[in-house]
Amino acid sequence: MPSNRAETTDDNRRLATAIGLYVLGEETLGGAAEHADISKQRMKMILSDRGVEIRLGPRDTTDAKSELETLENL
């Protein structure tokens, strides 16, 4: 059974990775939140607290098409 310290370390690692992916543009806000296992609202607050600009909407037409395909497959 993992200790609370190990769980906290894993949580911090997931959050740091999610933030990095978001900053690099490799992950959306929702994707980063999912990666960190937190709500989108919480991720938004964390990013804002760290001075990271929140991106709104798809980055380009490829992302927009991908989002539409995802919605169509729901």
N, C-alpha and C positions, 0 to 999 in steps of 0.2 A: 504494500500500500504506500503510495507516494506521500511524502511529508508535505505540510503546508508550504514550507520553504521551496521545495522542488516545484510545486504547483505554481507558486508565485513567480519563480524564475521562468518557468515555461510560459506563463501568461505575459510576463514582461518581454520575453523574446518574441512571442507572437505579435504583440503590440508594436514593438520596435520594427519588426519585419513589415508589418502592415503599413506603418507610417512611411517607411522607406520606399515601399512599392508605390504608395500613393504619390509621394513627392516626385518620384521618377516618372510618374505618368503611366506606370505599368498596371495600376489598379484603380478602379473607380472608388468613390466614397463607400458605396454599398459593399463592394468587393473587399475593400480594406477592413470594413467593420466585420464582415463575415469571417475574414481571415483571423482577426483578433478575437472573434467570438463575443462581440459587443454590439449594441444597437448602433444604427447609423447616427442617431442623435448624439450618443456618447462619443462616437468617433469624431463627429463634427466638432464637439466641444474640445476634445483632446487636441485635435489639429489646430484649432483656433488658439487655444492656450499656448501652443508652441510656435505661433506666428506663421503657420502654414496657410497659404491662401486656398480657400475652398473653391474648387472648380464646379461650375454648374453646367449641366448638359453634356452631351457627347463632345469629344475633342475634335472629331472630324467626321466626314461622311461614312467612313468605314465603321467607326464606333456607332454611329446612328443606325446604320443598317444592321449591325450586330444586335443592338438593343431591340430593334423591331423584330428580328428573327427570334430572339428570346421570348418576346411577348407573344408572338404567334404560336410558339411551341408550348405555351402554358396551358 
